[in-house]
Amino acid sequence: MSVIILLLGASLAVAAGFLAAFIWSVKNGQFEDDFSPAHRILFEDKKDNTNE
C-alpha cells in the first residue's frame, strides 16, 4: 500500500513540474507567434530544382 502512495506522490510531483514549465513558457512568450501559422499556408515553399 505504501508503494501506491509513493507512486501517487511522484506522479503529482512530475505533473506539477510540467505545469510549472508550461506556465513559465507562456509567461516568457513562447506561444506569442500569432501571425505566421495563419499565413504559412498562403506562401509556397521554394523547392530545389537541382535534383531534376
MODELLER restraints for C-alpha pairs under 7 A, 6 or more apart:
rsr = mdl.restraints
at = mdl.atoms
